[in-house]
């Protein structure tokens, strides 16, 4: 997602993949609240489950976020 606001809680992300970054969730210049999710079997070059660049995730502007 690019230049957006999103909230994801209590979700399950399994067996997702991306040719680039962020197998389950990719954020670019976005604001996100992400918590209490389950991740498994996701694949990507960087951040198999979550990749955020120039984004604010859970109030933290650290970039990039790779999980």
Residue, then its C-alpha position, 0 to 999 in steps of 0.5 A: x500500500x502506498x500513501x495510505x492509512x491502514x489498521x490490521x489486527x487479529x488477522x492471519x497471513x500465511x503462505x503469501x509471497x512477493x517477488x520484491x519486499x513484504x510477502x504479507x504486507x508492504x507499506x510505502x509512505x503509509x501510516x499503519x497500526x498492526x498488532x495481534x496478527x499471526x504470520x507463517x510461511x510468507x516469502x519475500x526478498x526482504x521482510x517475509x511478513x512485513x516491509x515498511x519504507x518511509x512509513x509510520x508503523x504503530x507510531x514508530x517512524x523508523x525506516x525501513x521496518x523488516x519483519 
